[in-house]
Amino acid sequence: MGAEIKKFSYDHCFHLCVAGEYGSNECFVDCAQKGFWHGDCANRTEKDPIRCCCYN
């Protein structure tokens, strides 16, 4: 895919990301409400489900 991989923690992954229902915007808002600076939909490997992961 060519996406840049940044240092990322999977320690705070919560809600499943579902296209058209719960995406990066909703994830970011949820993470901000939990006190994090950032939130993004991510998965550790291609076989793992894509979840909302929060990080600072």
DAMO-V250006 format. One record per backbone hydrogen bond with DSSP energy under -0.5 kcal/mol. CO is the residue of the C=O (numbers start at 1). NH is the residue of the N-H. E is the energy in kcal/mol with one decimal. If there is no record, write none. Layout:
CO;NH;E  CO;NH;E
This chain:
4;6;-0.7  10;13;-0.6  12;54;-2.8  15;52;-3.3  18;21;-2.4  18;22;-2.5  22;18;-1.6  23;27;-2.5  24;28;-2.7  25;29;-2.1  26;30;-2.5  27;31;-2.7  28;32;-2.5  29;33;-2.2  30;34;-1.2  31;36;-2.7  32;35;-1.2  38;55;-2.0  40;53;-3.1  42;51;-2.7  45;48;-1.1  49;51;-0.6  50;17;-2.7  51;42;-2.8  51;53;-0.7  52;14;-3.1  53;40;-2.2  55;38;-2.4
